[in-house]
Amino acid sequence: MAGHSKFANIKHKKAKNDAAKGRIFTKIGREIAVAVKAGGPDPDNNSTLKDVIAKAKANNMPNDTIERSIKRAAGDANAVDYEAVTYEGYGPNGIAIIVDALTDNKNRTAANVRNAFTKGNGNVGTQGCVSFQFDRKGQIIVGKEDYEGSADDLMLLALDAGAEDFIEEDDSYEILTDPDSFSKVREDLENAGISMAQAEVTMIPQTWVELSDEQEIKSMQKILDLLDEDDDVQEVYHNWEMPDEEE
C-alpha cells in the first residue's frame, strides 16, 4: 500500500459525515448501549465501554452526549435489546465486503443490506465467504499534524505498550495490535497525551484490489453509501484500494 494515505481517507470520511453527525452518534450510541448492558456503566471496570468512549471522542462526540448515552443505557430497564449480526459478500470485481450491524430487527437489517449489495451490482454470500481474507487487529492512526514528537519515540512507546507493528505513512503513523492488547496500547498512548485520529479494533485486508472501470467504481461507492446511511450498520470492511481523495 505504498503511498496510500489512511489519514487522508479518515479526514475525508469525517468531513463527509459532518452533515450526518447525528447518524454517526446514533451508531456509537448503540455500541455504548450494548457495552453498558454487557459490562456495566463504569468504564474503569468495563474495557469495552472504555474503547467505545475513545472511539466516540475520536469522532468528536461531545462528552455530555457520551455521558447521557451511558446513563440512558444504565437506567432504562426497557431499553432496546440490540443483537450483533455480520454479513459477508462481494462487490464489483469480487471486492470482499464485511458488514457488522447492531439491530433490533434482523429481517429489516438483512433486507437493507441485501438491497445495498444488489443496487451496487454485488451479492451477499455465506458466513465466512470473505472473512478469511482479513485479519482482526487493533488499529490506531496518529496524524503527523497532531504529533510533534519523533517517530522513534512514538514507535518505542507503542511497542513497549504491546503493539505488534508500527508503520510510517506520508502523513500519519499506523500502530497495529493484537485485539486483546488493543485496550492497553490505546490507554498507554492516551495517558502519554497522544492524539489519535482513529482507535478501534478492525478488520484489515491481507491484500487490496483496485478498480479501474468507472462503472465498477460507481457501483462500489453505491454499496458503501447505502450501507453508511443505514442506522443498523455499525462498520463496513472491504479490500477496495480506494483512490486517495483530493484535499
DANORVEN-V25213 format. One record per residue. N is the residue number from 1. RES is the residue in one letter. OMEGA is omega in degrees with one decimal (* if undefined). BURIAL is 1 if it has 9 or more other ideal C-beta (glycine too) atoms within 8 Angstrom, else 0. Layout:
BEGIN
N,RES,OMEGA,BURIAL ; N,RES,OMEGA,BURIAL
END
This chain:
BEGIN
1,M,-178.4,0 ; 2,A,176.6,0 ; 3,G,-179.2,0 ; 4,H,-174.6,0 ; 5,S,176.6,1 ; 6,K,-175.7,1 ; 7,F,178.4,1 ; 8,A,178.7,1 ; 9,N,178.2,1 ; 10,I,-179.4,1 ; 11,K,179.3,1 ; 12,H,-179.6,1 ; 13,K,-180.0,0 ; 14,K,-179.9,1 ; 15,A,-180.0,0 ; 16,K,-175.7,0 ; 17,N,179.2,1 ; 18,D,-179.4,0 ; 19,A,-177.4,0 ; 20,A,-178.6,0 ; 21,K,179.4,1 ; 22,G,-179.1,0 ; 23,R,178.1,1 ; 24,I,-178.8,1 ; 25,F,176.6,1 ; 26,T,180.0,1 ; 27,K,180.0,1 ; 28,I,176.6,1 ; 29,G,177.2,1 ; 30,R,178.3,1 ; 31,E,177.3,1 ; 32,I,-179.4,1 ; 33,A,179.9,1 ; 34,V,-179.3,1 ; 35,A,179.2,1 ; 36,V,-179.4,1 ; 37,K,-176.7,0 ; 38,A,-171.8,0 ; 39,G,178.9,1 ; 40,G,-171.9,0 ; 41,P,-177.7,1 ; 42,D,-177.2,0 ; 43,P,178.4,0 ; 44,D,177.9,0 ; 45,N,-176.8,0 ; 46,N,-175.1,1 ; 47,S,178.4,0 ; 48,T,178.5,1 ; 49,L,179.9,1 ; 50,K,178.8,1 ; 51,D,178.4,1 ; 52,V,178.1,1 ; 53,I,177.5,1 ; 54,A,177.4,1 ; 55,K,179.3,1 ; 56,A,-179.8,1 ; 57,K,177.7,1 ; 58,A,177.6,1 ; 59,N,176.0,1 ; 60,N,174.9,0 ; 61,M,-176.9,1 ; 62,P,-178.8,0 ; 63,N,-178.4,0 ; 64,D,176.2,0 ; 65,T,177.3,1 ; 66,I,-178.5,1 ; 67,E,177.7,0 ; 68,R,-179.8,0 ; 69,S,179.7,1 ; 70,I,-179.2,1 ; 71,K,179.8,1 ; 72,R,-179.0,1 ; 73,A,-177.3,1 ; 74,A,-172.1,1 ; 75,G,-176.4,0 ; 76,D,-179.5,0 ; 77,A,-178.6,0 ; 78,N,-179.0,0 ; 79,A,179.7,1 ; 80,V,-178.9,0 ; 81,D,-177.9,0 ; 82,Y,178.6,1 ; 83,E,178.7,0 ; 84,A,177.0,0 ; 85,V,-179.8,1 ; 86,T,176.5,1 ; 87,Y,177.2,1 ; 88,E,-180.0,1 ; 89,G,-173.9,1 ; 90,Y,171.8,1 ; 91,G,178.0,1 ; 92,P,177.1,1 ; 93,N,174.8,0 ; 94,G,176.5,0 ; 95,I,-179.8,1 ; 96,A,-178.1,1 ; 97,I,173.5,1 ; 98,I,-179.1,1 ; 99,V,173.6,1 ; 100,D,-178.8,1 ; 101,A,169.2,1 ; 102,L,-171.2,1 ; 103,T,171.2,1 ; 104,D,178.9,0 ; 105,N,-174.6,0 ; 106,K,180.0,0 ; 107,N,178.8,0 ; 108,R,-177.1,1 ; 109,T,179.7,1 ; 110,A,180.0,1 ; 111,A,-179.6,0 ; 112,N,179.6,1 ; 113,V,179.1,1 ; 114,R,180.0,1 ; 115,N,179.4,1 ; 116,A,178.3,1 ; 117,F,-176.6,1 ; 118,T,-178.5,1 ; 119,K,177.0,1 ; 120,G,178.5,1 ; 121,N,174.3,0 ; 122,G,177.2,1 ; 123,N,176.9,0 ; 124,V,-179.7,1 ; 125,G,180.0,0 ; 126,T,179.0,0 ; 127,Q,179.0,0 ; 128,G,-174.6,0 ; 129,C,179.5,1 ; 130,V,-173.9,1 ; 131,S,178.7,1 ; 132,F,179.2,0 ; 133,Q,-177.6,1 ; 134,F,172.0,1 ; 135,D,177.5,0 ; 136,R,-175.4,0 ; 137,K,165.0,1 ; 138,G,-177.7,1 ; 139,Q,177.7,1 ; 140,I,178.1,1 ; 141,I,176.8,1 ; 142,V,179.0,1 ; 143,G,-179.5,1 ; 144,K,-179.9,1 ; 145,E,-179.9,0 ; 146,D,-176.2,0 ; 147,Y,-174.9,1 ; 148,E,-178.0,0 ; 149,G,-179.5,0 ; 150,S,178.2,0 ; 151,A,-179.1,0 ; 152,D,179.6,0 ; 153,D,-179.7,0 ; 154,L,179.2,1 ; 155,M,-179.7,1 ; 156,L,178.3,0 ; 157,L,-178.7,1 ; 158,A,-178.2,1 ; 159,L,177.5,1 ; 160,D,-179.8,0 ; 161,A,178.4,1 ; 162,G,179.1,1 ; 163,A,179.7,1 ; 164,E,-172.9,0 ; 165,D,179.6,0 ; 166,F,-175.5,1 ; 167,I,177.6,0 ; 168,E,174.7,0 ; 169,E,-179.1,1 ; 170,D,-173.0,0 ; 171,D,-175.6,1 ; 172,S,173.1,1 ; 173,Y,177.9,1 ; 174,E,179.4,1 ; 175,I,-179.1,1 ; 176,L,-179.5,1 ; 177,T,165.4,1 ; 178,D,-179.3,1 ; 179,P,-178.4,1 ; 180,D,-179.2,0 ; 181,S,-172.2,1 ; 182,F,-175.6,1 ; 183,S,-178.4,1 ; 184,K,-179.3,1 ; 185,V,180.0,1 ; 186,R,-179.3,1 ; 187,E,179.3,1 ; 188,D,177.8,1 ; 189,L,178.8,1 ; 190,E,180.0,1 ; 191,N,177.9,0 ; 192,A,177.5,0 ; 193,G,-179.6,0 ; 194,I,177.3,1 ; 195,S,-176.3,0 ; 196,M,177.8,1 ; 197,A,179.1,1 ; 198,Q,178.0,1 ; 199,A,-178.7,1 ; 200,E,172.1,1 ; 201,V,-171.6,1 ; 202,T,176.4,1 ; 203,M,-176.0,1 ; 204,I,-178.8,1 ; 205,P,176.2,1 ; 206,Q,176.1,0 ; 207,T,-178.9,0 ; 208,W,-179.2,0 ; 209,V,177.0,1 ; 210,E,173.0,0 ; 211,L,179.5,1 ; 212,S,-179.9,0 ; 213,D,-175.5,0 ; 214,E,-179.7,0 ; 215,Q,178.0,0 ; 216,E,177.7,1 ; 217,I,178.9,1 ; 218,K,-179.6,0 ; 219,S,179.4,1 ; 220,M,179.0,1 ; 221,Q,178.1,1 ; 222,K,177.9,1 ; 223,I,-176.7,1 ; 224,L,-179.6,1 ; 225,D,-179.3,0 ; 226,L,178.0,1 ; 227,L,-179.9,1 ; 228,D,-178.3,0 ; 229,E,-177.3,0 ; 230,D,-178.2,1 ; 231,D,-179.1,0 ; 232,D,-175.4,1 ; 233,V,-179.4,1 ; 234,Q,-176.9,1 ; 235,E,174.2,0 ; 236,V,178.1,1 ; 237,Y,178.4,1 ; 238,H,179.9,1 ; 239,N,173.8,1 ; 240,W,174.9,1 ; 241,E,-176.3,1 ; 242,M,176.7,0 ; 243,P,178.1,0 ; 244,D,-179.3,1 ; 245,E,173.8,0 ; 246,E,-179.5,0 ; 247,E,*,0
END
